[in-house]
Amino acid sequence: MNTDQLIQSHPNPALLILRGVRLILKSRRRWTKGAMARDRFGETVMSYGSDASCFCLYGAVRRASDELGLTSYRSWAITSLNTAAGGCMITFNDREKTRHQDVIALLDRAIQEAA
């Protein structure tokens, strides 16, 4: 079985997306606010673009689900993050007082609940 088949047959595809998001956002330099994605110059770009170098939570969900070929399960991952955030994950990400460590903690909660 190849990697694509393993990913597609995983019993919890939303968990794979969430873990992918955490890997994307692991470094503070890969996280942003106020845009789905930014390039290395800080300009807003599309999350699926090759020039995207940092992402908000939602942009990272889009990127991870695209890269894993799991776009049909994206809404499950979004629901998990919204639940962990106690509301809208986009609002959580973009709040003035939200820090990178808060986003990682939110991802860890969502991953734990999904596992």
Secondary structure as GFF3:
##gff-version 3
##sequence-region A 1 115
A	DSSP	alpha_helix	3	8	.	.	.	ID=ss1
A	DSSP	alpha_helix	13	25	.	.	.	ID=ss2
A	DSSP	three_ten_helix	28	30	.	.	.	ID=ss3
A	DSSP	beta_strand	37	38	.	.	.	ID=ss4
A	DSSP	beta_strand	44	45	.	.	.	ID=ss5
A	DSSP	beta_strand	54	55	.	.	.	ID=ss6
A	DSSP	alpha_helix	57	68	.	.	.	ID=ss7
A	DSSP	three_ten_helix	71	73	.	.	.	ID=ss8
A	DSSP	alpha_helix	74	85	.	.	.	ID=ss9
A	DSSP	alpha_helix	89	94	.	.	.	ID=ss10
A	DSSP	alpha_helix	100	114	.	.	.	ID=ss11
###
